[in-house]
Amino acid sequence: MKRLGPVLTLAVGAVMTVALGALSATTSPTTQDAAQGGPAPVAEATSEASASPAPSKTAKPVPAKADYAGRVRGNGGLIAISIRNGKAVGYFCDGRIEAWLKGKAADGRVTLSGPGGASVEAKLGGGRAAGTLEFGAEQWDFAAPTVKKPSGLYRASAIVRGAQVRAGWIYLDDGSRVGLALVDGEPAEVAIPEPGENATVNGEEVDPKDVDEFIGEIS
């Protein structure tokens, strides 16, 4: 057999090189440049996740009309809270001191404030208002269940013999009651009337109002 000449040997080598290059190009994994508009699965998944709406918070219900009254723990006084279409009023009294408060009811809570830094924060639910009362430098907890007339909160405001009279009374379902009458801003000896009956101040009768009558008068 004759030996292959140098030129033929080089030609054969060149053909083998081309063949190996083609084989390498066929078996190599395909890559796609993002700049050419190719798909980017990871980026798309991240974008879809970030675009998902966050779950909305559902507001807790508040009764359109409700009356609560109960005891203030560690104080001996009573507290009453009434709600009318989002508006709320409250009254705290232990027979010696009192506080009238007003505010709002929303998202299952009642927030009230009054003169002298008095405040109430309470949650509504389970047929009661439960929370904290702050008055002066003191703070007490309370739980006030719902009550029905004649229990609940009453208020009187009148001029008696030239003097300004203001009084508040709270009645519980178990018969407990408390109240305070002020004549020209000073505590006065006034007997607590029966629920819904008139009080006698300086010999004259004063008509207590229920919440529906005075809720707009609290300042």
N, CA, C and O of each residue as an XYZ file, in Angstrom:
876
protein
N       0.848     -1.196      0.000
C       0.000      0.000      0.000
C       0.868      1.225      0.000
O       1.888      1.311      0.685
N       0.419      2.181     -0.807
C       1.173      3.417     -0.876
C       0.820      4.328      0.274
O      -0.320      4.401      0.733
N       1.841      5.010      0.711
C       1.608      6.011      1.766
C       0.888      7.229      1.187
O       1.079      7.598      0.028
N       0.011      7.871      2.076
C      -0.674      9.092      1.653
C       0.299     10.251      1.609
O       1.156     10.400      2.480
N       0.156     11.043      0.611
C       1.036     12.188      0.503
C       0.706     13.251      1.521
O      -0.375     13.223      2.109
N       1.602     14.184      1.745
C       1.405     15.256      2.750
C       0.157     16.071      2.486
O      -0.554     16.438      3.421
N      -0.118     16.359      1.224
C      -1.279     17.206      0.920
C      -2.556     16.484      1.255
O      -3.489     17.080      1.793
N      -2.611     15.166      0.933
C      -3.815     14.392      1.230
C      -4.008     14.249      2.719
O      -5.136     14.283      3.213
N      -2.917     14.089      3.437
C      -3.008     13.972      4.906
C      -3.600     15.234      5.518
O      -4.436     15.148      6.418
N      -3.192     16.368      5.058
C      -3.720     17.641      5.575
C      -5.189     17.784      5.231
O      -5.968     18.289      6.039
N      -5.576     17.349      4.052
C      -6.976     17.454      3.644
C      -7.862     16.609      4.521
O      -8.929     17.046      4.952
N      -7.415     15.392      4.783
C      -8.194     14.491      5.653
C      -8.329     15.089      7.034
O      -9.402     15.033      7.634
N      -7.246     15.664      7.550
C      -7.292     16.290      8.881
C      -8.277     17.433      8.924
O      -8.988     17.602      9.914
N      -8.331     18.218      7.870
C      -9.251     19.363      7.839
C     -10.678     18.902      7.842
O     -11.519     19.490      8.523
N     -10.977     17.843      7.082
C     -12.348     17.293      7.043
C     -12.757     16.784      8.394
O     -13.903     16.989      8.792
N     -11.881     16.130      9.122
C     -12.204     15.591     10.443
C     -12.447     16.723     11.436
O     -13.318     16.618     12.300
N     -11.687     17.795     11.313
C     -11.869     18.937     12.225
C     -13.230     19.570     12.044
O     -13.907     19.900     13.018
N     -13.634     19.739     10.780
C     -14.957     20.317     10.496
C     -16.051     19.424     11.029
O     -17.024     19.908     11.607
N     -15.905     18.121     10.843
C     -16.925     17.170     11.310
C     -17.065     17.208     12.811
O     -18.178     17.214     13.338
N     -15.927     17.233     13.515
C     -15.975     17.293     14.986
C     -16.610     18.590     15.459
O     -17.351     18.595     16.443
N     -16.325     19.707     14.757
C     -16.931     20.992     15.133
C     -18.432     20.959     14.973
O     -19.157     21.469     15.828
N     -18.916     20.365     13.887
C     -20.358     20.273     13.662
C     -21.017     19.418     14.710
O     -22.103     19.744     15.190
N     -20.367     18.310     15.078
C     -20.901     17.427     16.113
C     -20.976     18.135     17.444
O     -21.957     17.977     18.171
N     -19.954     18.919     17.784
C     -19.926     19.661     19.047
C     -21.054     20.678     19.084
O     -21.697     20.841     20.121
N     -21.313     21.370     17.974
C     -22.371     22.380     17.927
C     -23.737     21.739     18.075
O     -24.649     22.339     18.644
N     -23.886     20.505     17.561
C     -25.174     19.814     17.637
C     -25.476     19.351     19.045
O     -26.630     19.401     19.472
N     -24.472     18.902     19.777
C     -24.695     18.307     21.106
C     -24.603     19.328     22.221
O     -24.940     18.986     23.354
N     -24.168     20.565     21.980
C     -24.050     21.574     23.039
C     -25.433     22.088     23.416
O     -26.268     22.240     22.525
N     -25.737     22.378     24.746
C     -27.034     22.908     25.160
C     -27.251     24.290     24.569
O     -26.318     25.076     24.407
N     -28.543     24.570     24.244
C     -28.909     25.847     23.635
C     -29.090     26.898     24.711
O     -29.761     26.622     25.705
N     -28.535     28.075     24.569
C     -28.749     29.195     25.474
C     -29.386     30.309     24.690
O     -29.159     30.441     23.487
N     -30.226     31.156     25.397
C     -30.925     32.235     24.718
C     -30.650     33.529     25.449
O     -30.795     33.634     26.667
N     -30.252     34.501     24.671
C     -29.918     35.808     25.229
C     -31.200     36.532     25.591
O     -32.106     36.653     24.765
N     -31.281     37.024     26.846
C     -32.475     37.756     27.284
C     -32.681     39.004     26.458
O     -33.813     39.459     26.289
N     -31.590     39.568     25.935
C     -31.710     40.784     25.135
C     -32.428     40.521     23.828
O     -32.915     41.453     23.188
N     -32.503     39.217     23.409
C     -33.163     38.876     22.155
C     -34.634     38.551     22.374
O     -35.300     38.060     21.462
N     -35.149     38.817     23.569
C     -36.577     38.622     23.810
C     -36.932     37.227     24.226
O     -38.095     36.834     24.138
N     -35.957     36.458     24.680
C     -36.231     35.096     25.086
C     -36.989     35.041     26.402
O     -36.966     36.022     27.145
N     -37.668     33.929     26.727
C     -38.446     33.795     27.967
C     -37.547     33.778     29.186
O     -36.423     33.281     29.127
N     -38.033     34.315     30.283
C     -37.303     34.300     31.559
C     -38.249     33.778     32.621
O     -38.864     34.577     33.327
N     -38.388     32.465     32.761
C     -39.404     31.872     33.634
C     -39.319     32.360     35.066
O     -40.350     32.658     35.670
N     -38.117     32.451     35.632
C     -37.979     32.840     37.028
C     -38.468     34.256     37.241
O     -39.188     34.528     38.202
N     -38.080     35.175     36.342
C     -38.496     36.565     36.454
C     -39.997     36.685     36.338
O     -40.610     37.476     37.054
N     -40.623     35.890     35.424
C     -42.059     35.960     35.265
C     -42.765     35.472     36.515
O     -43.760     36.069     36.926
N     -42.282     34.410     37.130
C     -42.899     33.885     38.341
C     -42.827     34.893     39.462
O     -43.790     35.075     40.207
N     -41.677     35.556     39.586
C     -41.529     36.574     40.624
C     -42.485     37.721     40.401
O     -43.083     38.230     41.349
N     -42.637     38.143     39.125
C     -43.523     39.253     38.808
C     -44.963     38.907     39.134
O     -45.693     39.732     39.683
N     -45.385     37.668     38.792
C     -46.747     37.256     39.067
C     -47.007     37.219     40.559
O     -48.087     37.607     41.004
N     -46.034     36.759     41.347
C     -46.205     36.678     42.792
C     -46.360     38.051     43.399
O     -47.185     38.261     44.288
N     -45.543     39.005     42.904
C     -45.608     40.355     43.468
C     -46.877     41.070     43.057
O     -47.328     41.990     43.739
N     -47.467     40.642     41.921
C     -48.676     41.311     41.455
C     -49.923     40.785     42.138
O     -50.987     41.388     41.996
N     -49.835     39.670     42.885
C     -51.002     39.104     43.556
C     -51.493     40.056     44.629
O     -50.689     40.534     45.429
N     -52.799     40.353     44.674
C     -53.325     41.294     45.676
C     -53.234     40.740     47.077
O     -53.453     39.549     47.301
N     -52.906     41.615     48.031
C     -52.849     41.201     49.431
C     -54.269     40.981     49.929
O     -55.193     41.670     49.498
N     -54.451     40.012     50.845
C     -55.795     39.772     51.365
C     -56.338     40.999     52.085
O     -55.631     41.614     52.883
N     -57.591     41.358     51.806
C     -58.184     42.545     52.403
C     -58.626     42.264     53.828
O     -59.055     41.156     54.150
N     -58.515     43.288     54.687
C     -58.934     43.178     56.069
C     -60.418     43.508     56.169
O     -60.863     44.558     55.705
N     -61.174     42.611     56.772
C     -62.595     42.820     56.930
C     -62.867     43.510     58.253
O     -62.449     43.034     59.308
N     -63.571     44.636     58.195
C     -63.885     45.383     59.413
C     -64.850     44.582     60.286
O     -65.773     43.942     59.781
N     -64.629     44.626     61.585
C     -65.504     43.930     62.515
C     -66.787     44.728     62.698
O     -66.764     45.958     62.679
N     -67.903     44.032     62.875
C     -69.185     44.735     62.940
C     -69.372     45.517     64.239
O     -68.797     45.187     65.275
N     -70.184     46.547     64.150
C     -70.570     47.365     65.304
C     -72.087     47.516     65.274
O     -72.641     47.856     64.229
N     -72.758     47.280     66.365
C     -74.217     47.438     66.360
C     -74.624     48.886     66.106
O     -73.959     49.813     66.570
N     -75.712     49.079     65.373
C     -76.194     50.430     65.109
C     -76.724     51.076     66.384
O     -76.642     52.292     66.559
N     -77.265     50.252     67.263
C     -77.795     50.770     68.526
C     -77.548     49.735     69.616
O     -77.946     48.577     69.488
N     -76.891     50.161     70.687
C     -76.607     49.243     71.790
C     -76.328     50.035     73.051
O     -75.830     51.159     72.996
N     -76.657     49.435     74.196
C     -76.404     50.040     75.502
C     -75.703     49.007     76.381
O     -76.132     47.858     76.476
N     -74.620     49.437     77.020
C     -73.838     48.569     77.900
C     -73.710     49.250     79.266
O     -73.618     50.475     79.353
N     -73.705     48.451     80.314
C     -73.504     49.003     81.653
C     -72.941     47.905     82.551
O     -73.402     46.764     82.531
N     -71.931     48.279     83.341
C     -71.304     47.287     84.217
C     -70.423     47.935     85.260
O     -70.398     49.157     85.405
N     -69.701     47.099     85.982
C     -68.868     47.552     87.093
C     -67.422     47.808     86.654
O     -66.895     47.151     85.756
N     -66.811     48.775     87.311
C     -65.400     49.086     87.080
C     -64.600     48.343     88.141
O     -64.770     48.585     89.336
N     -63.735     47.446     87.708
C     -62.983     46.606     88.649
C     -61.983     47.432     89.449
O     -61.244     48.253     88.906
N     -61.984     47.185     90.776
C     -61.017     47.860     91.634
C     -61.382     49.279     91.983
O     -60.597     49.985     92.615
N     -62.576     49.715     91.577
C     -62.993     51.084     91.862
C     -64.313     51.138     92.623
O     -64.495     51.999     93.485
N     -65.218     50.243     92.319
C     -66.518     50.243     92.966
C     -67.552     51.054     92.227
O     -68.732     51.023     92.579
N     -67.129     51.784     91.202
C     -68.063     52.577     90.421
C     -68.664     51.784     89.281
O     -68.352     50.610     89.082
N     -69.534     52.450     88.533
C     -70.178     51.847     87.369
C     -69.815     52.639     86.123
O     -69.456     53.814     86.191
N     -69.917     51.967     84.987
C     -69.674     52.625     83.705
C     -70.783     52.227     82.741
O     -71.231     51.080     82.737
N     -71.217     53.167     81.934
C     -72.224     52.909     80.909
C     -71.723     53.444     79.578
O     -71.127     54.520     79.518
N     -71.965     52.692     78.514
C     -71.585     53.090     77.153
C     -72.780     52.852     76.251
O     -73.411     51.797     76.312
N     -73.091     53.829     75.414
C     -74.198     53.690     74.467
C     -73.729     54.053     73.071
O     -72.947     54.985     72.884
N     -74.220     53.299     72.090
C     -73.859     53.500     70.681
C     -75.116     53.807     69.881
O     -76.146     53.148     70.023
N     -75.002     54.837     69.030
C     -76.083     55.186     68.121
C     -75.488     55.518     66.755
O     -74.950     56.606     66.550
N     -75.589     54.578     65.832
C     -75.141     54.794     64.446
C     -73.704     55.310     64.355
O     -73.430     56.285     63.655
N     -72.810     54.663     65.051
C     -71.391     55.010     64.989
C     -70.947     56.002     66.039
O     -69.767     56.050     66.387
N     -71.883     56.805     66.556
C     -71.548     57.710     67.655
C     -71.621     56.947     68.977
O     -72.399     56.005     69.125
N     -70.805     57.367     69.921
C     -70.806     56.685     71.218
C     -70.635     57.689     72.348
O     -69.896     58.665     72.219
N     -71.324     57.443     73.455
C     -71.182     58.247     74.666
C     -70.933     57.300     75.832
O     -71.333     56.136     75.805
N     -70.272     57.816     76.844
C     -70.007     57.008     78.024
C     -70.093     57.853     79.286
O     -69.929     59.073     79.256
N     -70.353     57.174     80.389
C     -70.438     57.858     81.678
C     -69.866     56.944     82.745
O     -70.243     55.776     82.847
N     -68.952     57.487     83.538
C     -68.377     56.771     84.677
C     -68.733     57.538     85.936
O     -68.651     58.766     85.967
N     -69.131     56.809     86.980
C     -69.474     57.459     88.243
C     -69.318     56.456     89.385
O     -69.675     55.285     89.260
N     -68.772     56.949     90.508
C     -68.710     56.116     91.714
C     -69.436     56.780     92.889
O     -69.279     56.370     94.039
N     -70.229     57.806     92.583
C     -70.974     58.507     93.612
C     -70.254     59.725     94.157
O     -70.873     60.573     94.800
N     -68.958     59.825     93.912
C     -68.169     60.971     94.379
C     -67.560     61.744     93.221
O     -67.460     62.970     93.257
N     -67.149     61.001     92.184
C     -66.566     61.608     90.995
C     -67.285     61.059     89.759
O     -67.907     59.999     89.816
N     -67.195     61.773     88.667
C     -67.858     61.348     87.444
C     -67.051     61.793     86.232
O     -66.168     62.643     86.342
N     -67.358     61.218     85.087
C     -66.742     61.627     83.822
C     -67.705     61.311     82.692
O     -68.139     60.171     82.532
N     -68.034     62.333     81.909
C     -68.799     62.150     80.687
C     -67.820     62.091     79.520
O     -66.909     62.913     79.423
N     -68.013     61.118     78.639
C     -67.098     60.922     77.514
C     -67.888     60.749     76.227
O     -69.048     60.337     76.244
N     -67.248     61.068     75.120
C     -67.873     60.855     73.819
C     -66.820     60.385     72.827
O     -65.620     60.560     73.042
N     -67.290     59.783     71.731
C     -66.353     59.296     70.719
C     -67.091     58.538     69.639
O     -68.175     58.939     69.214
N     -66.500     57.438     69.196
C     -67.078     56.693     68.084
C     -66.942     55.198     68.304
O     -66.143     54.732     69.116
N     -67.743     54.470     67.557
C     -67.685     53.012     67.547
C     -67.433     52.559     66.118
O     -68.201     52.885     65.212
N     -66.353     51.805     65.917
C     -66.001     51.332     64.576
C     -65.087     50.126     64.679
O     -64.304     50.006     65.622
N     -65.191     49.226     63.698
C     -64.312     48.064     63.612
C     -64.285     47.269     64.922
O     -63.225     46.819     65.358
N     -65.440     47.101     65.535
C     -65.537     46.280     66.733
C     -64.977     46.902     67.989
O     -64.738     46.201     68.972
N     -64.760     48.221     67.978
C     -64.179     48.899     69.130
C     -64.914     50.205     69.422
O     -65.568     50.781     68.552
N     -64.788     50.655     70.674
C     -65.301     51.954     71.090
C     -64.134     52.761     71.640
O     -63.369     52.271     72.470
N     -64.001     53.997     71.175
C     -62.970     54.909     71.656
C     -63.648     56.187     72.130
O     -64.342     56.858     71.365
N     -63.437     56.519     73.417
C     -64.082     57.684     74.014
C     -63.057     58.562     74.718
O     -62.018     58.081     75.168
N     -63.358     59.841     74.807
C     -62.504     60.759     75.556
C     -63.379     61.809     76.219
O     -64.503     62.069     75.792
N     -62.831     62.414     77.286
C     -63.576     63.420     78.019
C     -62.653     64.401     78.702
O     -61.433     64.283     78.589
N     -63.214     65.374     79.415
C     -62.407     66.387     80.100
C     -61.448     65.763     81.110
O     -61.710     64.704     81.679
N     -60.327     66.459     81.312
C     -59.363     65.995     82.307
C     -58.558     64.782     81.888
O     -57.938     64.125     82.726
N     -58.561     64.478     80.595
C     -57.795     63.328     80.120
C     -58.484     61.995     80.303
O     -57.857     60.953     80.109
N     -59.761     61.992     80.673
C     -60.496     60.733     80.810
C     -60.628     60.064     79.441
O     -60.836     60.736     78.431
N     -60.508     58.749     79.419
C     -60.608     58.027     78.155
C     -61.073     56.598     78.386
O     -60.910     56.035     79.469
N     -61.652     56.035     77.349
C     -62.107     54.640     77.373
C     -61.715     53.991     76.059
O     -61.917     54.553     74.982
N     -61.154     52.803     76.168
C     -60.875     51.955     75.006
C     -61.518     50.605     75.302
O     -61.191     49.966     76.302
N     -62.437     50.168     74.433
C     -63.150     48.920     74.707
C     -63.386     48.136     73.426
O     -63.590     48.713     72.358
N     -63.356     46.813     73.544
C     -63.715     45.927     72.450
C     -65.166     45.505     72.610
O     -65.661     45.326     73.723
N     -65.836     45.350     71.476
C     -67.221     44.917     71.473
C     -67.304     43.486     70.975
O     -66.629     43.111     70.017
N     -68.131     42.696     71.629
C     -68.289     41.317     71.196
C     -68.815     40.453     72.319
O     -68.595     40.737     73.497
N     -69.510     39.399     71.946
C     -70.035     38.496     72.953
C     -71.076     39.141     73.843
O     -71.263     38.718     74.984
N     -71.758     40.165     73.338
C     -72.789     40.824     74.121
C     -72.271     41.719     75.217
O     -72.956     41.926     76.218
N     -71.070     42.260     75.053
C     -70.527     43.152     76.075
C     -69.474     44.080     75.491
O     -68.964     43.868     74.390
N     -69.166     45.117     76.267
C     -68.046     46.014     75.975
C     -67.028     45.823     77.090
O     -67.352     45.993     78.266
N     -65.817     45.474     76.731
C     -64.783     45.201     77.736
C     -63.527     45.967     77.381
O     -63.077     45.939     76.236
N     -62.953     46.659     78.374
C     -61.756     47.430     78.083
C     -61.190     48.115     79.292
O     -61.225     47.588     80.404
N     -60.661     49.310     79.059
C     -59.936     50.053     80.094
C     -60.459     51.481     80.188
O     -60.717     52.140     79.181
N     -60.606     51.934     81.419
C     -60.985     53.311     81.702
C     -59.805     54.014     82.354
O     -59.245     53.519     83.332
N     -59.425     55.169     81.813
C     -58.398     56.010     82.427
C     -59.053     57.285     82.926
O     -59.799     57.947     82.204
N     -58.757     57.617     84.182
C     -59.343     58.809     84.783
C     -58.306     59.412     85.715
O     -57.927     58.795     86.711
N     -57.841     60.627     85.392
C     -56.752     61.221     86.166
C     -55.507     60.356     86.039
O     -55.081     60.019     84.935
N     -54.933     60.003     87.176
C     -53.743     59.152     87.169
C     -54.094     57.684     87.353
O     -53.200     56.846     87.467
N     -55.391     57.359     87.385
C     -55.831     55.990     87.645
C     -56.233     55.280     86.355
O     -56.573     55.907     85.351
N     -56.183     53.963     86.419
C     -56.600     53.140     85.291
C     -57.275     51.882     85.828
O     -56.741     51.209     86.710
N     -58.448     51.572     85.293
C     -59.186     50.385     85.730
C     -59.718     49.631     84.523
O     -59.932     50.208     83.457
N     -59.927     48.333     84.707
C     -60.560     47.494     83.693
C     -62.054     47.385     83.987
O     -62.499     47.597     85.115
N     -62.798     47.057     82.972
C     -64.233     46.865     83.155
C     -64.766     45.910     82.107
O     -64.156     45.712     81.057
N     -65.909     45.324     82.405
C     -66.657     44.501     81.459
C     -68.128     44.845     81.647
O     -68.693     44.602     82.713
N     -68.744     45.407     80.623
C     -70.113     45.891     80.721
C     -70.993     45.135     79.730
O     -70.844     45.312     78.521
N     -71.911     44.292     80.220
C     -72.811     43.581     79.307
C     -73.888     44.508     78.741
O     -74.096     45.613     79.243
N     -74.557     44.052     77.708
C     -75.666     44.823     77.155
C     -76.813     44.857     78.164
O     -77.042     43.899     78.902
N     -77.525     45.982     78.177
C     -78.676     46.132     79.067
C     -79.849     46.678     78.267
O     -79.672     47.267     77.201
N     -81.032     46.475     78.791
C     -82.256     46.975     78.179
C     -82.976     47.881     79.169
O     -82.856     47.714     80.383
N     -83.725     48.841     78.633
C     -84.498     49.728     79.495
C     -85.408     48.903     80.417
O     -85.946     47.870     80.017
N     -85.569     49.384     81.667
C     -85.166     50.699     82.176
C     -83.714     50.788     82.641
O     -83.301     51.839     83.131
N     -82.921     49.712     82.505
C     -81.504     49.797     82.867
C     -80.772     50.653     81.839
O     -81.290     50.920     80.755
N     -79.548     51.082     82.198
C     -78.757     51.870     81.279
C     -78.439     53.251     81.806
O     -78.366     53.470     83.015
N     -78.251     54.182     80.882
C     -77.746     55.514     81.202
C     -78.814     56.587     81.021
O     -79.568     56.583     80.048
N     -78.859     57.519     81.998
C     -79.772     58.662     81.928
C     -78.997     59.918     82.307
O     -77.997     59.867     83.023
N     -79.495     61.058     81.799
C     -78.839     62.334     82.069
C     -79.900     63.424     82.214
O     -80.929     63.398     81.540
N     -79.635     64.369     83.094
C     -80.545     65.508     83.264
C     -79.749     66.795     83.196
O     -78.642     66.884     83.727
N     -80.316     67.781     82.545
C     -79.695     69.094     82.465
C     -80.810     70.129     82.507
O     -81.713     70.112     81.671
N     -80.743     71.041     83.495
C     -81.840     71.998     83.658
C     -81.367     73.198     84.475
O     -80.306     73.170     85.099
N     -82.180     74.246     84.455
C     -81.973     75.407     85.314
C     -83.033     75.350     86.412
O     -84.231     75.379     86.131
N     -82.587     75.271     87.652
C     -83.494     75.194     88.800
C     -83.213     76.374     89.721
O     -82.142     76.474     90.319
N     -84.191     77.258     89.822
C     -84.063     78.439     90.678
C     -82.778     79.220     90.381
O     -82.065     79.661     91.282
N     -82.522     79.366     89.104
C     -81.375     80.147     88.668
C     -80.049     79.411     88.691
O     -79.020     79.981     88.327
N     -80.055     78.166     89.110
C     -78.809     77.384     89.185
C     -78.785     76.324     88.078
O     -79.808     75.732     87.736
N     -77.581     76.106     87.531
C     -77.407     75.087     86.499
C     -77.299     73.712     87.161
O     -76.437     73.479     88.008
N     -78.185     72.819     86.759
C     -78.193     71.468     87.302
C     -77.803     70.485     86.202
O     -78.320     70.539     85.086
N     -76.886     69.595     86.540
C     -76.520     68.502     85.634
C     -76.363     67.246     86.462
O     -75.711     67.255     87.506
N     -76.962     66.167     85.993
C     -76.903     64.917     86.748
C     -76.818     63.734     85.804
O     -77.276     63.799     84.663
N     -76.231     62.656     86.289
C     -76.148     61.421     85.523
C     -76.441     60.234     86.416
O     -76.093     60.228     87.596
N     -77.096     59.213     85.835
C     -77.433     58.008     86.592
C     -77.202     56.771     85.731
O     -77.483     56.773     84.532
N     -76.685     55.716     86.358
C     -76.495     54.416     85.701
C     -77.279     53.380     86.492
O     -77.212     53.341     87.721
N     -78.022     52.541     85.778
C     -78.807     51.465     86.397
C     -78.395     50.125     85.778
O     -78.321     49.998     84.556
N     -78.129     49.135     86.622
C     -77.812     47.789     86.159
C     -79.039     46.887     86.272
O     -79.993     47.195     86.987
N     -78.992     45.773     85.551
C     -80.117     44.843     85.570
C     -80.345     44.217     86.942
O     -81.463     43.809     87.256
N     -79.284     44.136     87.771
C     -79.438     43.513     89.089
C     -79.958     44.490     90.153
O     -80.052     44.139     91.329
N     -80.292     45.703     89.739
C     -80.817     46.688     90.671
C     -79.786     47.672     91.183
O     -80.144     48.663     91.819
N     -78.511     47.419     90.921
C     -77.470     48.356     91.347
C     -77.621     49.665     90.583
O     -78.042     49.678     89.427
N     -77.270     50.767     91.248
C     -77.381     52.079     90.605
C     -76.392     53.047     91.249
O     -75.986     52.874     92.398
N     -76.023     54.048     90.496
C     -75.138     55.088     91.005
C     -75.429     56.367     90.229
O     -75.900     56.321     89.092
N     -75.144     57.515     90.855
C     -75.363     58.771     90.154
C     -74.753     59.925     90.912
O     -74.352     59.795     92.069
N     -74.691     61.054     90.237
C     -74.147     62.258     90.853
C     -74.841     63.467     90.233
O     -74.962     63.578     89.013
N     -75.292     64.367     91.101
C     -75.927     65.605     90.640
C     -75.046     66.782     91.018
O     -74.566     66.872     92.148
N     -74.837     67.681     90.073
C     -74.053     68.891     90.296
C     -74.952     70.106     90.147
O     -75.707     70.216     89.181
N     -74.868     71.011     91.100
C     -75.602     72.273     91.038
C     -74.568     73.387     90.975
O     -73.809     73.604     91.920
N     -74.550     74.087     89.851
C     -73.509     75.079     89.583
C     -72.112     74.481     89.765
O     -71.209     75.125     90.299
N     -71.959     73.255     89.317
C     -70.664     72.591     89.328
C     -70.264     71.937     90.623
O     -69.192     71.337     90.697
N     -71.108     72.031     91.674
C     -70.780     71.438     92.971
C     -71.717     70.267     93.257
O     -72.912     70.344     92.973
N     -71.172     69.167     93.826
C     -72.026     68.020     94.158
C     -73.150     68.428     95.102
O     -72.952     69.216     96.026
N     -74.341     67.872     94.848
C     -75.518     68.185     95.655
C     -76.168     66.897     96.139
O     -76.060     65.853     95.496
N     -76.838     66.983     97.275
C     -77.540     65.831     97.822
C     -78.852     65.643     97.063
O     -79.853     66.302     97.345
N     -78.822     64.741     96.106
C     -80.015     64.454     95.310
C     -80.219     62.945     95.291
O     -79.330     62.191     94.899
N     -81.388     62.522     95.716
C     -81.683     61.091     95.740
C     -81.749     60.537     94.321
O     -82.280     61.179     93.415
N     -81.202     59.339     94.141
C     -81.257     58.704     92.824
C     -82.688     58.254     92.566
O     -83.230     57.465     93.339
N     -83.300     58.730     91.514
C     -84.690     58.341     91.239
C     -84.793     56.913     90.725
O     -83.799     56.310     90.320
N     -85.991     56.392     90.746
C     -86.220     55.106     90.096
C     -86.027     55.280     88.592
O     -86.241     56.372     88.067
N     -85.625     54.220     87.894
C     -85.371     54.356     86.455
C     -86.544     54.974     85.710
O     -87.672     54.487     85.791
N     -86.269     56.041     84.990
C     -87.288     56.698     84.194
C     -88.134     57.698     84.939
O     -88.914     58.418     84.317
N     -88.006     57.770     86.271
C     -88.791     58.727     87.043
C     -88.009     60.022     87.234
O     -86.797     60.063     87.024
N     -88.710     61.073     87.631
C     -88.079     62.380     87.804
C     -87.249     62.423     89.085
O     -87.543     61.729     90.057
N     -86.209     63.253     89.063
C     -85.404     63.529     90.253
C     -85.863     64.861     90.846
O     -86.387     65.727     90.146
N     -85.652     64.998     92.145
C     -86.028     66.240     92.816
C     -84.776     67.000     93.216
O     -83.956     66.499     93.986
N     -84.632     68.220     92.689
C     -83.470     69.060     92.958
C     -83.967     70.396     93.505
O     -84.700     71.121     92.832
N     -83.557     70.708     94.734
C     -83.979     71.961     95.371
C     -85.494     72.150     95.334
O     -86.001     73.247     95.099
N     -86.187     71.061     95.569
C     -87.640     71.112     95.644
C     -88.346     71.093     94.308
O     -89.576     71.124     94.273
N     -87.616     71.042     93.202
C     -88.242     71.001     91.881
C     -87.878     69.706     91.161
O     -86.793     69.155     91.351
N     -88.798     69.237     90.339
C     -88.577     67.994     89.612
C     -87.764     68.243     88.340
O     -87.979     69.211     87.609
N     -86.832     67.336     88.112
C     -85.987     67.385     86.915
C     -86.197     66.082     86.153
O     -86.144     64.996     86.731
N     -86.433     66.200     84.866
C     -86.764     65.033     84.034
C     -85.500     64.419     83.433
O     -84.833     65.063     82.623
N     -85.158     63.178     83.816
C     -84.001     62.519     83.191
C     -84.298     62.166     81.728
O     -85.418     61.784     81.388
N     -83.297     62.297     80.882
C     -83.412     61.925     79.470
C     -82.641     60.635     79.213
O     -81.613     60.374     79.838
N     -83.154     59.836     78.286
C     -82.374     58.669     77.889
C     -81.413     59.048     76.776
O     -81.416     60.184     76.304
N     -80.594     58.100     76.360
C     -79.491     58.392     75.433
C     -79.970     58.990     74.115
O     -79.327     59.892     73.578
N     -81.084     58.502     73.590
C     -81.571     59.019     72.307
C     -81.877     60.504     72.362
O     -81.843     61.185     71.337
N     -82.177     61.011     73.548
C     -82.526     62.416     73.694
C     -81.324     63.333     73.917
O     -81.362     64.511     73.562
N     -80.233     62.776     74.520
C     -79.133     63.687     74.881
C     -77.806     63.386     74.196
O     -76.817     64.063     74.477
N     -77.747     62.397     73.309
C     -76.455     62.001     72.746
C     -75.775     63.155     72.030
O     -74.546     63.190     71.966
N     -76.531     64.095     71.493
C     -75.925     65.235     70.809
C     -75.534     66.373     71.717
O     -74.982     67.371     71.253
N     -75.813     66.248     73.027
C     -75.523     67.312     73.960
C     -74.163     67.190     74.647
O     -73.680     68.149     75.249
N     -73.545     65.999     74.553
C     -72.279     65.772     75.248
C     -71.184     66.559     74.548
O     -70.990     66.429     73.339
N     -70.463     67.384     75.318
C     -69.409     68.212     74.728
C     -68.064     67.913     75.395
O     -67.051     68.511     75.035
